[in-house]
Amino acid sequence: MPKRKMILKTPRYGFTLRRVWSEIVAKARAKYECPRCKKIAVRRVSAGVWKCRRCGLVMAGGAYEPLTQMGKKIVALYPPKDRMIEYPR
């Protein structure tokens, strides 16, 4: 059965707001890659809290995505040797 986009099922509020809402909900409900085990298993627990279902890693991130646009810019500024983030197992 093919997956459909989540669409607000009401004629109110205008098309633009319904489209933006459906994009936000799709981002929040999607699965993302875990930075520790590299599997597509990270799901949103609550606003800003993300958990990997495979290895159990709990991390803070954006409200709708684990890594926000500003977070991507900061990661790009610092090379990997300068930001030694060690996730405990």
PyRosetta script that sets phi, psi and omega in degrees:
from pyrosetta import init, pose_from_sequence

init()
pose = pose_from_sequence("MPKRKMILKTPRYGFTLRRVWSEIVAKARAKYECPRCKKIAVRRVSAGVWKCRRCGLVMAGGAYEPLTQMGKKIVALYPPKDRMIEYPR")
pose.set_psi(1, 123.4)
pose.set_omega(1, -177.6)
pose.set_phi(2, -71.1)
pose.set_psi(2, 146.8)
pose.set_omega(2, 178.1)
pose.set_phi(3, -81.9)
pose.set_psi(3, 141.0)
pose.set_omega(3, 178.6)
pose.set_phi(4, -108.2)
pose.set_psi(4, 159.1)
pose.set_omega(4, 175.8)
pose.set_phi(5, -73.4)
pose.set_psi(5, 145.5)
pose.set_omega(5, 176.5)
pose.set_phi(6, -75.9)
pose.set_psi(6, 120.8)
pose.set_omega(6, -179.1)
pose.set_phi(7, -124.5)
pose.set_psi(7, 134.4)
pose.set_omega(7, 177.4)
pose.set_phi(8, -62.6)
pose.set_psi(8, 121.6)
pose.set_omega(8, -172.5)
pose.set_phi(9, -94.9)
pose.set_psi(9, 67.1)
pose.set_omega(9, 176.2)
pose.set_phi(10, -154.5)
pose.set_psi(10, 147.1)
pose.set_omega(10, -179.7)
pose.set_phi(11, -79.4)
pose.set_psi(11, -1.1)
pose.set_omega(11, -174.7)
pose.set_phi(12, -89.0)
pose.set_psi(12, 170.8)
pose.set_omega(12, 169.7)
pose.set_phi(13, 78.8)
pose.set_psi(13, -8.6)
pose.set_omega(13, 176.4)
pose.set_phi(14, 89.8)
pose.set_psi(14, 153.3)
pose.set_omega(14, -175.3)
pose.set_phi(15, -66.6)
pose.set_psi(15, -39.7)
pose.set_omega(15, -176.3)
pose.set_phi(16, -62.4)
pose.set_psi(16, -46.1)
pose.set_omega(16, 179.6)
pose.set_phi(17, -66.3)
pose.set_psi(17, -37.3)
pose.set_omega(17, 177.7)
pose.set_phi(18, -66.0)
pose.set_psi(18, -38.0)
pose.set_omega(18, 179.2)
pose.set_phi(19, -67.4)
pose.set_psi(19, -44.5)
pose.set_omega(19, 178.2)
pose.set_phi(20, -62.1)
pose.set_psi(20, -42.8)
pose.set_omega(20, 179.2)
pose.set_phi(21, -61.3)
pose.set_psi(21, -42.9)
pose.set_omega(21, -178.8)
pose.set_phi(22, -67.4)
pose.set_psi(22, -34.3)
pose.set_omega(22, 176.9)
pose.set_phi(23, -67.2)
pose.set_psi(23, -41.1)
pose.set_omega(23, 179.2)
pose.set_phi(24, -65.3)
pose.set_psi(24, -44.0)
pose.set_omega(24, 179.8)
pose.set_phi(25, -64.9)
pose.set_psi(25, -38.6)
pose.set_omega(25, 178.4)
pose.set_phi(26, -63.8)
pose.set_psi(26, -40.4)
pose.set_omega(26, 177.2)
pose.set_phi(27, -64.6)
pose.set_psi(27, -42.7)
pose.set_omega(27, -176.3)
pose.set_phi(28, -68.7)
pose.set_psi(28, -32.3)
pose.set_omega(28, -176.5)
pose.set_phi(29, -93.0)
pose.set_psi(29, -4.4)
pose.set_omega(29, -179.5)
pose.set_phi(30, -74.9)
pose.set_psi(30, 162.3)
pose.set_omega(30, 174.2)
pose.set_phi(31, -98.2)
pose.set_psi(31, 145.0)
pose.set_omega(31, -178.2)
pose.set_phi(32, -125.9)
pose.set_psi(32, 168.2)
pose.set_omega(32, -178.3)
pose.set_phi(33, -80.6)
pose.set_psi(33, 136.2)
pose.set_omega(33, 178.4)
pose.set_phi(34, -78.8)
pose.set_psi(34, 133.6)
pose.set_omega(34, 179.9)
pose.set_phi(35, -72.4)
pose.set_psi(35, -18.2)
pose.set_omega(35, -178.7)
pose.set_phi(36, -93.0)
pose.set_psi(36, -52.9)
pose.set_omega(36, -175.6)
pose.set_phi(37, -98.5)
pose.set_psi(37, -6.3)
pose.set_omega(37, 176.0)
pose.set_phi(38, 62.8)
pose.set_psi(38, 24.8)
pose.set_omega(38, 176.0)
pose.set_phi(39, -104.7)
pose.set_psi(39, 154.6)
pose.set_omega(39, 177.2)
pose.set_phi(40, -81.7)
pose.set_psi(40, 84.9)
pose.set_omega(40, -175.3)
pose.set_phi(41, -145.5)
pose.set_psi(41, 8.4)
pose.set_omega(41, -178.2)
pose.set_phi(42, -86.3)
pose.set_psi(42, 125.4)
pose.set_omega(42, 179.4)
pose.set_phi(43, -124.5)
pose.set_psi(43, 156.7)
pose.set_omega(43, 179.4)
pose.set_phi(44, -79.5)
pose.set_psi(44, 128.1)
pose.set_omega(44, 176.3)
pose.set_phi(45, -91.9)
pose.set_psi(45, -50.6)
pose.set_omega(45, 174.4)
pose.set_phi(46, -152.3)
pose.set_psi(46, -173.9)
pose.set_omega(46, -176.7)
pose.set_phi(47, -62.7)
pose.set_psi(47, 111.2)
pose.set_omega(47, 178.1)
pose.set_phi(48, 88.6)
pose.set_psi(48, -2.5)
pose.set_omega(48, -179.9)
pose.set_phi(49, -115.5)
pose.set_psi(49, 125.7)
pose.set_omega(49, -176.6)
pose.set_phi(50, -125.8)
pose.set_psi(50, 141.3)
pose.set_omega(50, -177.6)
pose.set_phi(51, -135.2)
pose.set_psi(51, 136.1)
pose.set_omega(51, 175.5)
pose.set_phi(52, -84.9)
pose.set_psi(52, 127.9)
pose.set_omega(52, -178.6)
pose.set_phi(53, -79.1)
pose.set_psi(53, -14.8)
pose.set_omega(53, -178.0)
pose.set_phi(54, -89.7)
pose.set_psi(54, -53.9)
pose.set_omega(54, -175.0)
pose.set_phi(55, -103.0)
pose.set_psi(55, -9.7)
pose.set_omega(55, 175.9)
pose.set_phi(56, 86.3)
pose.set_psi(56, 7.9)
pose.set_omega(56, 179.7)
pose.set_phi(57, -65.3)
pose.set_psi(57, 128.6)
pose.set_omega(57, 175.3)
pose.set_phi(58, -113.1)
pose.set_psi(58, 128.4)
pose.set_omega(58, -177.4)
pose.set_phi(59, -139.7)
pose.set_psi(59, 160.9)
pose.set_omega(59, 176.2)
pose.set_phi(60, -95.1)
pose.set_psi(60, 146.1)
pose.set_omega(60, 179.5)
pose.set_phi(61, -158.8)
pose.set_psi(61, -155.1)
pose.set_omega(61, 178.5)
pose.set_phi(62, -76.6)
pose.set_psi(62, 170.8)
pose.set_omega(62, -178.6)
pose.set_phi(63, -70.0)
pose.set_psi(63, -34.0)
pose.set_omega(63, -175.9)
pose.set_phi(64, -118.4)
pose.set_psi(64, -12.2)
pose.set_omega(64, 177.3)
pose.set_phi(65, -140.0)
pose.set_psi(65, 146.4)
pose.set_omega(65, -180.0)
pose.set_phi(66, -66.1)
pose.set_psi(66, -31.4)
pose.set_omega(66, 178.6)
pose.set_phi(67, -126.4)
pose.set_psi(67, 115.4)
pose.set_omega(67, -176.7)
pose.set_phi(68, -81.6)
pose.set_psi(68, 173.9)
pose.set_omega(68, 178.7)
pose.set_phi(69, -62.0)
pose.set_psi(69, -40.6)
pose.set_omega(69, 178.3)
pose.set_phi(70, -67.2)
pose.set_psi(70, -37.4)
pose.set_omega(70, 177.2)
pose.set_phi(71, -63.6)
pose.set_psi(71, -37.1)
pose.set_omega(71, 177.4)
pose.set_phi(72, -65.5)
pose.set_psi(72, -37.7)
pose.set_omega(72, 178.1)
pose.set_phi(73, -66.4)
pose.set_psi(73, -40.7)
pose.set_omega(73, 179.7)
pose.set_phi(74, -67.0)
pose.set_psi(74, -41.2)
pose.set_omega(74, 177.6)
pose.set_phi(75, -62.8)
pose.set_psi(75, -36.3)
pose.set_omega(75, 179.4)
pose.set_phi(76, -70.2)
pose.set_psi(76, -28.6)
pose.set_omega(76, -179.6)
pose.set_phi(77, -69.2)
pose.set_psi(77, -37.1)
pose.set_omega(77, -174.8)
pose.set_phi(78, -105.3)
pose.set_psi(78, 126.2)
pose.set_omega(78, 177.6)
pose.set_phi(79, -67.1)
pose.set_psi(79, 159.8)
pose.set_omega(79, -176.2)
pose.set_phi(80, -57.7)
pose.set_psi(80, -31.8)
pose.set_omega(80, -178.6)
pose.set_phi(81, -69.3)
pose.set_psi(81, -26.4)
pose.set_omega(81, -179.4)
pose.set_phi(82, -82.7)
pose.set_psi(82, -24.7)
pose.set_omega(82, -179.1)
pose.set_phi(83, -114.1)
pose.set_psi(83, 75.5)
pose.set_omega(83, -178.2)
pose.set_phi(84, -79.1)
pose.set_psi(84, 89.0)
pose.set_omega(84, 177.8)
pose.set_phi(85, -95.1)
pose.set_psi(85, 114.5)
pose.set_omega(85, 179.5)
pose.set_phi(86, -108.2)
pose.set_psi(86, 116.3)
pose.set_omega(86, 178.6)
pose.set_phi(87, -88.0)
pose.set_psi(87, 125.4)
pose.set_omega(87, -179.6)
pose.set_phi(88, -69.0)
pose.set_psi(88, 146.4)
pose.set_omega(88, 178.7)
pose.set_phi(89, -94.5)
pose.dump_pdb("model.pdb")
